[in-house]
Amino acid sequence: MTSHLLVAISSHGYGHLAQVSPVINALQDLAAHALVPAFDLTIRSSLPRDQIARRINRSFHLDPGSDDFGMVMRDALRVDLVASLTRYEQLHDNWEQHVDDLARHLMSLGVSGVVADAPYLTLAAANRACIPSIGICSLNWADILERCVAQQPDAPQAAGLSLEALSGILQQMRQAYACAQTIVQPEPAIEASNLPSVAVGPIMHEAASADRTKLLQAIQAQTGSPVPANGSCWIVLASMGGIGLPLDPSRWPTECFGRPVVYLMSRQASVSASHVVSLDFEAFGFSKLMASCDLVLTKPGYGMFVEARACCKPILYLARDTWPESGCLEKWANQHGHAQKITFEQLAQGGFAVELQQLLSLPPLAPIEFDGALPPHKFSPISCYINCADDPQVSVGQKSS
């Protein structure tokens, strides 16, 4: 009987998809070489199908739905903690029913294994349905929520939530995560409190090949292109990931070391400035775009930070100090790459010319490999992955030195 793997992917940005898709692709490669049994694949997420398909190298059934919301965001940098607490209270007021309903759904699909990055409800439902599961997550929502509340201790009262009720919610969240056979934590990861976890190196798909010529042609094809005929310029990819952040680049630096600076922004941003080029990121290929630019302007996030390093790109990133994951991301980026931090005020006022010069004057980064491949085992794909995590000789990600 063919195994049926369901992968539940958080829709809180794109980093969770970037993190788990190399695992799926590695399992598919093993199955293609008969090193693990063939398996059917269902992706459970509210991310767009085409977004998922660009990352996963095989056919899949999409089960539309989201088993977590992560945190309610005001924008890419700011959490709406009161709204987040309200939603968590609504979810956990009827927690057992939600678990039962999803467990029945998983059984109706004939699922034989579950991977979750990082919806804890899916793990609780899989456990209730007696389906083996693992979690893959560089963060977990229990720790994120608890640490956000520690920064804003008045938020529970503002949300009408008692501290006793909050404690009960956090306990249920951690109990749900503990339902997994193991939690695989790819570096860089927040320290998980009271959760059984296996630390591995970064998980990221293979870096795309750069195509600077194609990128310059796409830029120069636009009316009023800021790129000179000889193509001599700095290209900065400006992307805040999967959650929006209004940006005004009108005052951003336009020259560095005698060469014009061109900022690439998503066509959805609707920005008009002589030094800004709007592109359809996905049509060009986001990974190829990153590989072809000179520098990445972004916020702290697993997908953007790790992919930028895989592409050997320096990172100019916005301060996101209230996000609990930022510390481990920043530490990792500075240890393994070239990274500079700026404030939102600097970004808004264009006061980051010095940081831009510092990054662009550094020697190129050496390539680094992030190995998301899994070794062969004779069990179903999900059992293979669980057994891999238990084997000290095996790692899902190869730690960088």
N, C-alpha and C positions, 0 to 999 in steps of 0.2 A: 504494500500500500504506500502510495506517495505521501511523504511528509508534507505538512502544510504549516508554513511559518508565517506568523503575523507579526509585523513590526509596527509598533505604535510610536509615532513621532510627534513631539511637541510642536505646536505652531507658533511658539513664542520666538519669533525671528527665524532665521535660516540656519543658525549654528547647529541645531540638533540634527537636521538633515545632513549637513556637511560632516557631522561626526559619525553618524551611524551608517551612511551609505557605503563607505569603503568596506565595512564589515559584511554588508549584504553582497557587495561585488566580489569580495574574497571568497565567500561561501559559494557563490555562483561559479567562480573559476574552479574551485575544488570539485564541485558537482560536474562541471563540464569535462573534467579529467577523471571522473569516476572515483574520486578520492573520498567523497562523501555521497550519500544517496541524493538523487534528484529531489527537488522539493517545489511545491507550489508556493507562491508568495502573495501575501496580502499586505498592503500598506494602509494603516489606519491613521488618518491625519486630515486636517482641514486645509493643508497647504494645496495649492493648485497642482493638478496632475502634471502639467508640463514642467513645472518647477521640479517636481520629484523625478520625472523621467529624464531630466538632464543630468541627474546624479546617479541614477540606478541603471546598470547596464544589462537589464533583462526585462522581460514582460512581468507585469504584476496586476493584480486586481486592486482597485482603490476602494477602500471602505471609508466613505466620507464621514468624518466625525472627529472630535477632539476630546480626549479624556483628561486634558488639563488646560488651564489658561495661563499658568505660570504666575505672572503678576500683571495687574492692570497697569498699563503704562500711559502717562500723559504724553510722552514722546520717547524718542530713543534713549534719552538720558534720565528721565524722571519717572519714578514709581508713584502711582496713586495708591498709597497704602490703605487709606480708609475704604476705597472702593474694592481693593483686593481682599481686605478682611471681610467685607460684606459678602463677596462672592464665595469665599471659603466657608463662611457660616452657612450660606444657603446650600452649598454642596454637602457639608457634613451634617446638617440637620436631618438629612435623609440618606445618610451614608450607606447603610446596609442595603437599602433598596437599590441605590445606584450600583453597588457591587453585584447584587443578584442579577439585575437587568443586564449588565455587561457580561457577566459570566454566562448567562443563557445565550447571549449574542455570540460569544466566542464559540460555544459548543454548537450552535446552529451553523456556524461556518465550517465546522470540522477542523478547527485549529489544533495542531499537535505540539506547537511550541510558540512562545511569545518572547519577543525582545522589545523592551520599552526604553525610549530615550526622550524624556524621562517622566512619563505620566505614571504616577503611583497607583491611580485607580485601576489601570490596566493590569498591573502586577497583582493587586488584591483580587481582581476578578479572575485572573488566570489561576491563582491559588485556589479560589473557591470552586473553580471548574476542574481542578486537579490537572492542570496543564503546566508543564515545566516552563520556567521563565527566567530571564536574566534582565538586569537593568544595565544600560550603558549611559553613563552621565558624568560629565565633569562638574555638575552641580546637582543638588536635589532641592525640591521646593520647600521642604521642611526647614532646612537650614537657611535658605534664602529668606523665607517669611520671618523666621525667628530673629534673624540678624537685622532685618529691616525694622522690625518692631523695637529692637534694642536701640536703634537710632531715633525712633519716634515713639517714645513710650506712652504718649497721650493718644496715639491713633486708635487703640482698641476701644477706649471710652468714646471717642468721636464716632466710631462705627457701631456703638451700642453693644459691644462684645465684652463680656467679663473676662478677667484674666483666667478664671477657672475654665471657661468655655474655650479660650484660646489654647490653654494647656491640653485640653482634650482633643482639639483639632490637630495639634502638632503630634500628639501621641498616635492618633489614627494614621496620620501621614507616615510616620516612621514605621509603624507596624505594617503598613502596606508595602513600603520599600523592602522591609525585612522578609516579605513573602517570596522575594526572588531568591533563586538558588545562590546567586551572588550578584554583587554590584560591581561592574567594571568601571573604574575611574580613569579615563585617559588624561594624561598631563597636557596642559596645566589645569588643575582641578582645585576646588575649594576643599578644605579638610572636612570630611563628612563625620558628623558626630553620631555615635551610637549606631552606625550602620556597618554591616559586614561588607567589606569592599576589597577589591584587588586593584592595585595601582599599576598602570601600564603607561608606556610612552604615548606621545600624541598619535591620534588616529586621523589621517587625512588622505584623500585620494592623491594619486600621482599628479605632480604639478604639470600643468599644460605647457606646451612648447610656445615660446614667444613668437609673435609675428608682428614685429615693429613696422614692417613695410605696409602690411594690410591696415594696421591701426592708423598710420600716417595718411594713407590714402582715404580712409573713412573720415578722418578729421578734415583733410584738405578739400574733400568733396563738398563740404558744407559752405554755404555763402558766408563770406566774411571770415574765413578761417584765419586764426591767429598764427598758424604755423608757416614759417618762411618756406620758400620753394626748395631750399636745400634740406628741409626737415630737421634742422638743428633747433631743438627745444627740449624743455623738461616736460614730461607728461605725468600729471598727478591724478590718480584715480581717487575721487572723492565719493565715498559711500559709507553710510552709517548702518549698513546691514538691512535686515528685514523689517525694521520698525522705523517709521518716518521721523524726520527731524527737519523743520524748516531751516533752510540755509540761505544766506545772502552773501554771495561771493564778490560783490561789487568792489570791496575794499581789500581783497586778498592780494598778496604780492604777485606782480606780473613779470618780474625779471629776477634771475639768479645767475650770478657769474657771467653776465653778459648775454645770456640766452633767455628767450621768452619762456614763461611758465604757462602751460595750458592745463586747465582743470577739466577732467571728464566727469560729468554728472549724468545721472539717469534722466532719460527723456521725460519721465514722470515728474521730475522736479520743476519743470517749466521755468527755468532760470534764463534770463537774458543778460549777458555781459560779454564784452569783446574777447576776454581771455577764457571763456567757458564754452565747452562744446558739449551739447546734449547728444547722448547716444542711447540706442536701445541695447542695454547691457546684455540681455539674454540672447538677443538675435546675433550679436557679435560673438558671444560666448564669454561669460563672466570670468572664468578661469583663464582663458586666453588673454582677456583684457588685462587682468592682473599681471600675468607673466610678461606682458608687453609694455607696461608703464615703467616709470622710474621710481615712483614713491606712492604709498597708499596713505590717504587721509581718512581716518575712521574713528570709531569709538572702541573701547575695550569690548571684545566679544570673541568667543572661542573660534568661530569659523573664520572671521576676518584676520585675527592674529596668527592663527596657525597656517592658514593658506598663504598669507603674505610671506611668512617665513619659508614655507615650502617653495615659494617662487623667488626667494632671495631678495625680497623688497624691503627697504626701510619703511618704518611706520611713524607717521605723525598722528598722535591720537589725542582725543579730547578727554579731559578729566571727567571721570564718572565715579567720583569718590563715594557716593552713597550706595552704589551697587555692590553687594557683598562679594561678588566674584572678581571685581576689578583688581584687587590686590595680588592675587595669584597670577592673573593674566599679565599684569604689568611686570611683575618680578620675572616671569618666564620670558617675556619679550625682551627685556633688558639683558637677561643672561645669555640668550641664544641669538639675538639679532641686533639691529640698529633701531632704536626707538626713542622718541622724544614726546613729552607730554605738554599740552597747552591747555589753557582754560577756554571756556566758552566765550568769555569776553575777548580774549585774543583772537579767536576765530571770527567773531562778529566784527571786530575792528580791523582785522587784517594784520594784527601785530605779531606775526609769527615768522617774519623774514629771517631772523637769526637762526631759529630752529630749523627752518627749511635749508638754509645754507649749511648748517652743521651736518645734517643728514646727507645731503647731496655731495658733500666733500669727503665722506667716509669711503674707504675701499669697498669694493663689492663683497657681498656675503658669499661664503662658500656654500655649495649645495648641501642639503641635509635630507636624509631619507626618513620618512614616516611610514613604517611598514604596517599596514592594516591587514596583512594576510593571515590566514588561520591554517594551522597544520592539519593534515588528514587524520581523521578518526573514522571508525566503522559505524558510528551511530548516526542518528538523524541530525540535521544541521544544528538544531538547538542543543541537543545533548552533546554534540561535538564541541560547541562553544563553551558549555558549562564545564566539560571535562578539561578543556584547554585552560580555563581559569584556575582549575584546581592543580594543574601540573606546573611545578616551579620551573621546569625546563622550557616552558612555552610562554610567550608574551604576545598579546594582540598588537601592541605598538612597540616599536624599537626606541628605547630612550636615547635621546641625543646626549652627547658628552659635552 
